[in-house]
Amino acid sequence: MGKRYKAALHSFDRGKEYPLPEALQLVKANAKAKFDETIEAHFRLGIDPRHSDQQVRTTVMLPHGTGKSIRILAFVEEGQEESTLAAGADIIGTDEVISQIRNDGWLGFDATIATPPMMRKVGPIARILGPRGLMPNPKAGTVVPADDIPRVISELKAGRVEFRNDRTGNLHIPVGKASFSYEQLSENMGAVLDTVQSVKPESQKGAYIRRLTLTSTMGPGVRVDGMR
């Protein structure tokens, strides 16, 4: 533990649950690294991730974005490359790029999109992209017709975030940067909460959100009250 982390631990009671506004303020105040730390929300859900009908996967539009510059890799058909780059994509998924991902494990991008016909070319690198949450997926709105590519690029750049539960039933969602104002973080967090609650699986029984913890990249987690 570094000095900053130890000091943060003494600023609140880790065994206590705090109202959301106070938890946000504590996490923001304790994000004192030399870089702009990311503020994240970690949800412990009451789902059974072994069942396909209890998977949680969707996207949320953060009103104030993530504070991060998003590099987008786009898999589009021949003749659409220039218009896709003009719409804001950073990289086109050429055969050379696919080979670089497959053979070298290159992952110099933050999000991927594709048109339906291009998914056959993306298939061979699915085992690399999938575990990292980078595989284009219709449910996440990242496999779309060519006409929709500019819209999706615009939304991703503006702060659209995809999330899905991990194998233990947890969600990990960025809600902004420590440099954001409290109001910006609060509005982003409100959008995240509304979205998570809106995609509760119908087959899930009992408490849906069992625990919510807020944390920064280098700081300790603060538990949020009133989630059960």
C-alpha positions, -999 to 999 in steps of 0.1 A, spaced: 0 0 0 13 35 -9 10 65 13 -19 79 -6 -39 47 -4 -32 44 34 -43 80 39 -75 73 19 -83 43 41 -83 66 72 -107 91 55 -138 68 59 -150 36 75 -146 7 50 -172 -14 69 -199 13 65 -222 19 36 -226 55 25 -254 73 7 -246 75 -30 -238 113 -30 -214 109 -1 -198 78 -16 -191 97 -48 -176 126 -30 -153 103 -9 -141 85 -40 -135 117 -59 -117 133 -29 -94 103 -25 -84 101 -62 -50 118 -57 -27 100 -81 -5 119 -105 -28 109 -134 -65 115 -139 -80 84 -123 -111 67 -136 -141 64 -113 -158 30 -116 -190 14 -103 -188 -22 -93 -221 -41 -90 -225 -74 -73 -257 -88 -88 -281 -115 -76 -281 -132 -110 -270 -168 -117 -245 -162 -146 -247 -199 -154 -281 -194 -170 -284 -178 -204 -316 -160 -194 -299 -142 -165 -272 -126 -185 -269 -88 -182 -255 -71 -213 -263 -37 -228 -250 -2 -233 -254 31 -215 -250 67 -228 -230 87 -202 -243 123 -203 -208 136 -198 -188 108 -215 -160 88 -200 -133 114 -202 -113 90 -223 -104 93 -260 -119 63 -277 -100 46 -306 -125 27 -328 -116 -2 -351 -142 -5 -379 -148 -36 -401 -166 -23 -432 -170 -35 -467 -148 -24 -496 -157 10 -508 -168 22 -473 -134 28 -458 -130 65 -466 -165 75 -454 -160 54 -422 -128 72 -415 -145 105 -422 -172 96 -397 -146 93 -370 -133 57 -370 -96 55 -362 -87 22 -378 -101 1 -407 -102 -36 -402 -81 -46 -432 -66 -81 -437 -33 -67 -424 -49 -55 -392 -67 -88 -387 -35 -106 -391 -17 -83 -367 -44 -91 -340 -44 -128 -347 -6 -133 -349 7 -106 -326 -21 -100 -302 -22 -63 -311 -50 -44 -294 -44 -7 -300 -81 2 -299 -109 6 -274 -140 -4 -293 -149 -23 -325 -178 -20 -349 -187 -41 -379 -213 -44 -407 -231 -78 -408 -212 -91 -439 -179 -84 -423 -185 -107 -393 -172 -137 -412 -138 -120 -413 -140 -111 -377 -148 -147 -366 -111 -159 -367 -101 -133 -341 -132 -137 -318 -112 -157 -293 -89 -127 -289 -115 -100 -289 -143 -117 -270 -126 -121 -236 -116 -85 -237 -151 -72 -245 -140 -61 -279 -160 -84 -301 -187 -67 -322 -221 -78 -311 -256 -71 -324 -270 -70 -288 -244 -43 -279 -253 -23 -310 -219 -27 -326 -229 -48 -355 -250 -25 -377 -258 -18 -413 -234 5 -432 -258 34 -430 -257 33 -392 -219 32 -388 -216 70 -385 -242 71 -357 -226 44 -337 -192 60 -341 -206 93 -329 -222 76 -298 -191 57 -289 -170 88 -291 -196 108 -271 -196 83 -242 -216 52 -250 -203 24 -228 -210 -13 -232 -211 -35 -201 -219 -72 -193 -217 -94 -163 -186 -114 -157 -186 -151 -148 -192 -143 -111 -222 -121 -118 -204 -87 -114 -206 -56 -135 -177 -31 -138 -187 2 -154 -166 34 -157 -186 65 -148 -161 92 -155 -128 107 -144 -117 122 -111 -113 155 -128 -151 156 -135 -172 178 -113 -194 161 -87 -224 171 -108 -210 154 -139 -202 122 -120 -236 122 -103 -254 125 -136 -233 98 -152 -239 75 -122 -276 82 -124 -276 70 -160 -257 39 -151 -281 30 -122 -312 35 -144 -297 14 -171 -286 -15 -148 -320 -16 -132 -338 -15 -165 -322 -47 -177 -330 -69 -147 -336 -104 -161 -372 -115 -156 -362 -149 -143 -339 -134 -116 -353 -138 -81 -345 -121 -49 -323 -90 -45 -310 -79 -79 -283 -54 -69 -267 -70 -38 -239 -45 -35 -226 -14 -52 -190 -2 -46 -175 29 -60 -137 32 -65 -111 51 -84 -82 35 -103 -58 37 -73 -81 42 -44 -100 20 -20 -136 11 -26 -165 28 -9 -197 8 -4 -230 25 -13 -261 23 9 -296 15 -1 -289 -9 -31 -307 -40 -18 
